[in-house]
Amino acid sequence: MPTMDTGPDIGAALKSAREFRGLTLQDVADSTRIRRAYLAAIEEMRLDELPSRPFTIGYVRAYANALGMDGEAAVERFKLDEPAPDEPLRAPVGVRRDGDPRVMAIVIVGLLIVGAIIMWNIAQRAMNEQAPPAANAPEASAVGLPAPAPPGGPVALGAPLPAPVESTTPTPYETPGLEAATAGDGSSKAADDAAKLAKANPETVVPAVSATPLSATFVPAGPVYGAPAAGSVVTLQVRRPTSVIVRGADGSVYFARQLAAGEAYRAPMLKGLTVDVADPSAVQVFVGGQSKGLLPAPQTLVSKLAAPAE
């Protein structure tokens, strides 16, 4: 039966023990997870085909243990056959330590840029030093201008200039619909009443009165926003362009829009709704499709508009 002392070296001893047990190199490679080529190199003692010495010693120990032999005795036999304890570790096969050539190219380009900047600064400084000094401005008397008055002396002032003439004169403002309101037809009564009120109370601001009479029933003359007809009682229709904002009891905005003449808003049947308009005289109120006149104030509760008149 082969032992560790069989053969001229440890490789021959391991080979004899393997063949005695009827095993192939592939059988040992499967059990030890060592490459078959490494096992063959150990048997032939071709150490230059193996990794560094520590790895080779581990392979020899695992090879002997797989054959049922003493792994430490196999390592001692290997060290006697190959006494090289100070051998430096060899790099793994296939690993190279070449530097990246792009790093050197980047360094060279950076040096060239720095050198170009330094040379440009030197050239600019040299050009500034060689440039001739700027010529002094000619004296005022040389170009025919009067000499400046000496400081501290009396200053002569000329006659004042006349006020500039107005280039344009604005056209007089004409109130829209005023001519139709004063033409003598039946619609001039509201304008006459407003004029009498303004004459009796000069300090009272009289809102503008539209010459168009109020419609008795709601007639859509443009887009109608808000709730559907079945879900609304109060409808606000704009007679002149104005802004309409509807807020809830908690301050949330339900509707906000600049409405044109003829457009309308149906208020939903919610509690606490408030309508806020810029011009209350430009908004007509309809309750159930019947006219209730103009908005009484810029801010009004919708519930008050729907309430019956006292």
C-alpha positions in Angstrom: 0.0 0.0 0.0 1.5 3.3 -1.0 2.5 5.8 1.8 3.8 9.3 2.0 7.4 8.0 1.5 6.6 6.2 -1.7 8.3 7.6 -4.8 10.9 10.3 -5.3 8.6 13.1 -4.2 5.2 13.9 -2.8 3.6 14.1 -6.2 4.6 10.5 -7.1 3.3 9.4 -3.7 -0.1 11.0 -4.2 -0.3 9.6 -7.7 0.5 6.0 -6.5 -2.1 6.3 -3.7 -4.7 7.5 -6.2 -4.0 4.7 -8.7 -4.0 2.2 -5.8 -7.5 3.3 -4.9 -8.7 3.2 -8.5 -9.5 6.9 -8.7 -9.1 9.2 -11.6 -7.9 12.8 -11.5 -11.5 13.9 -12.3 -12.8 11.9 -9.3 -10.4 13.7 -7.0 -11.2 17.1 -8.7 -14.9 16.6 -8.1 -14.4 15.8 -4.4 -11.8 18.5 -3.6 -13.2 21.3 -6.0 -9.6 21.7 -7.3 -8.9 22.0 -11.0 -7.9 18.8 -12.7 -4.9 20.6 -14.3 -3.7 21.7 -10.8 -3.9 18.0 -9.5 -1.9 16.8 -12.6 0.7 19.5 -12.0 1.1 18.4 -8.3 1.6 14.8 -9.4 4.3 15.8 -11.9 5.7 18.5 -9.5 5.4 21.2 -12.2 5.1 24.0 -9.7 5.4 26.8 -12.2 1.9 25.9 -13.5 0.5 26.3 -10.0 -0.5 29.4 -8.1 1.6 30.8 -5.2 3.1 28.5 -2.6 0.4 28.9 0.1 -2.3 27.9 -2.5 -0.1 24.9 -3.6 0.3 23.7 0.0 -3.5 23.9 0.5 -4.0 21.8 -2.6 -1.5 19.2 -1.4 -3.3 18.9 2.0 -6.7 18.6 0.3 -5.5 16.0 -2.2 -4.1 13.8 0.6 -7.2 14.1 2.7 -9.4 13.1 -0.3 -7.3 9.9 -0.6 -7.7 9.1 3.1 -4.1 10.0 4.0 -2.6 12.4 6.5 -2.8 15.8 5.0 -0.2 17.4 7.4 2.3 14.6 6.6 1.8 15.3 2.9 2.5 19.0 3.5 5.7 18.2 5.4 6.8 15.9 2.6 6.1 18.7 0.1 8.2 21.2 2.1 11.1 18.7 2.3 10.9 18.2 -1.5 10.6 21.9 -2.2 12.3 23.9 0.5 11.4 27.5 -0.6 9.9 29.2 2.4 10.8 32.8 1.2 9.4 32.6 -2.2 7.4 35.8 -3.0 3.8 35.5 -3.9 3.1 35.5 -7.7 0.3 37.5 -9.1 -2.8 35.5 -10.2 -2.8 34.3 -13.7 -4.4 36.8 -16.1 -4.0 39.9 -13.9 -2.1 42.8 -15.3 -1.1 46.0 -13.6 -0.9 48.3 -16.6 -1.8 51.9 -16.0 -4.7 53.6 -17.7 -3.2 55.6 -20.7 -6.1 58.1 -20.5 -4.8 59.4 -17.1 -1.5 60.4 -18.7 -3.3 62.0 -21.6 -5.5 64.0 -19.3 -2.5 65.2 -17.3 -0.7 66.3 -20.5 -3.7 68.2 -21.7 -4.1 69.9 -18.3 -0.4 71.0 -18.3 -0.8 72.4 -21.8 -3.9 74.5 -20.8 -2.2 75.9 -17.7 0.9 76.8 -19.8 -1.3 78.5 -22.5 -3.0 80.6 -19.8 0.3 81.7 -18.3 1.7 82.7 -21.7 -1.4 84.7 -22.5 -1.2 86.6 -19.3 2.5 87.4 -19.9 1.7 88.6 -23.4 -1.1 90.8 -22.2 1.1 92.4 -19.6 3.8 93.0 -22.1 1.4 94.7 -24.6 0.0 96.9 -21.9 3.4 98.1 -20.9 4.4 98.9 -24.5 1.1 100.7 -25.3 1.5 104.6 -25.7 -0.2 106.7 -23.0 -3.6 108.0 -23.8 -3.7 111.6 -25.3 -5.1 114.3 -23.1 -8.5 115.8 -24.1 -8.0 119.1 -26.0 -8.7 122.3 -24.3 -12.1 123.7 -24.6 -10.8 126.8 -26.3 -9.1 124.7 -29.0 -12.4 123.5 -30.4 -14.2 126.9 -30.3 -16.1 126.3 -27.0 -16.2 129.0 -24.3 -13.7 128.5 -21.5 -15.3 127.3 -18.3 -16.0 129.9 -15.7 -13.5 129.9 -12.8 -14.8 128.1 -9.7 -16.3 130.3 -7.1 -17.4 133.2 -9.4 -20.9 134.5 -10.1 -23.1 132.3 -12.4 -25.3 134.0 -15.0 -28.7 132.5 -15.5 -30.7 132.9 -18.6 -34.4 133.9 -18.9 -36.9 131.2 -17.9 -38.2 129.0 -20.8 -41.9 128.9 -21.6 -44.0 125.9 -20.5 -44.1 123.1 -23.2 -47.1 123.1 -25.4 -49.5 120.2 -24.9 -49.1 117.9 -27.9 -52.4 116.2 -27.5 -55.8 117.0 -25.9 -57.8 114.1 -24.6 -61.3 113.7 -26.0 -64.2 114.3 -23.6 -65.5 111.2 -21.9 -69.0 110.1 -23.0 -71.0 107.9 -20.7 -72.2 104.8 -22.6 -76.0 104.9 -23.2 -76.3 108.5 -22.1 -77.5 109.7 -25.4 -80.1 107.0 -25.7 -81.3 107.7 -22.1 -81.8 111.4 -22.8 -83.4 110.9 -26.2 -86.9 111.4 -24.8 -88.2 107.7 -25.0 -89.7 105.8 -22.2 -86.3 104.5 -20.9 -85.2 108.0 -19.9 -87.2 108.0 -16.7 -84.6 106.2 -14.7 -81.9 108.5 -16.0 -84.0 111.6 -15.1 -84.7 110.2 -11.6 -80.9 109.7 -11.1 -80.2 113.2 -12.3 -82.8 114.7 -9.9 -81.3 112.7 -7.0 -77.8 113.8 -7.8 -79.0 117.5 -8.0 -80.8 117.3 -4.6 -77.9 115.5 -2.9 -74.6 116.5 -4.5 -72.6 114.4 -2.0 -74.5 111.2 -2.7 -72.9 108.9 -5.2 -75.6 107.7 -7.6 -74.9 104.3 -9.3 -75.0 104.2 -13.1 -78.4 103.1 -14.5 -78.5 101.0 -17.6 -80.8 102.3 -20.3 -81.9 98.7 -21.1 -85.1 97.8 -19.1 -85.0 94.8 -16.8 -86.4 91.6 -18.2 -89.4 90.1 -16.4 -88.3 86.5 -16.8 -84.9 84.9 -17.2 -83.9 84.6 -20.8 -80.4 83.0 -21.4 -78.2 85.3 -23.6 -75.0 83.4 -23.2 -73.3 80.6 -21.3 -75.0 79.7 -18.0 -72.6 78.4 -15.3 -73.2 76.8 -11.9 -75.8 74.3 -11.0 -78.3 72.7 -13.4 -81.8 74.3 -13.7 -83.4 71.6 -11.5 -80.9 72.2 -8.7 -81.1 76.0 -8.4 -83.6 78.6 -7.4 -81.5 81.8 -7.7 -80.0 82.8 -11.0 -77.7 85.8 -11.5 -77.5 87.3 -15.0 -74.9 90.0 -15.9 -76.1 93.1 -17.8 -72.6 94.6 -18.1 -69.2 92.9 -17.8 -68.3 92.4 -14.1 -66.7 89.9 -11.8 -68.8 87.4 -9.8 -67.4 85.3 -6.9 -69.4 82.8 -4.9 -68.1 81.6 -1.6 -69.3 79.0 0.9 -69.9 79.4 4.6 -66.4 78.2 5.3 -64.9 80.7 2.9 -64.2 78.2 0.1 -64.7 79.6 -3.4 -67.4 77.8 -5.5 -67.2 80.1 -8.5 -65.0 83.0 -9.6 -65.1 84.4 -13.1 -65.3 87.7 -15.1 -68.7 87.4 -16.8 -69.7 89.2 -20.0 -73.0 90.8 -20.7 -75.7 88.1 -21.0 -73.8 85.4 -19.2 -75.4 83.9 -16.0 -74.7 81.8 -12.9 -77.1 79.4 -11.2 -76.4 79.3 -7.5 -76.7 75.8 -6.0 -79.1 75.3 -3.1 -76.5 75.3 -0.3 -76.6 77.1 3.0 -74.3 80.0 3.7 -73.5 80.9 0.1 -72.4 84.5 -0.5 -72.2 86.3 -3.8 -69.6 89.0 -4.2 -69.6 91.2 -7.3 -67.7 94.3 -8.4 -70.7 96.2 -9.7 -74.1 95.1 -8.1 -76.1 97.4 -10.5 -74.8 95.2 -13.4 -76.3 92.0 -12.0 -80.0 91.1 -12.2 -81.5 88.5 -9.8 -84.0 85.9 -10.9 -85.8 83.6 -8.4 -87.6 80.7 -9.9 -87.1 82.4 -13.3 -88.9 85.6 -12.3 -87.0 88.9 -12.0 -86.3 90.2 -8.5 -84.5 93.4 -9.6 -80.8 94.1 -9.3 -78.4 93.0 -6.6 -78.9 95.2 -3.5 -75.2 95.2 -2.4 -71.8 94.0 -3.5 -71.9 91.2 -1.0 -75.2 89.4 -0.4 -76.3 86.0 1.0 -78.0 83.9 -1.7 -80.6 82.8 0.9 -81.7 86.4 1.3 -82.1 86.8 -2.4 -84.4 83.7 -2.5 -86.4 84.9 0.5 -89.9 86.5 -0.2 -90.0 90.3 0.0 -91.5 91.7 3.2 
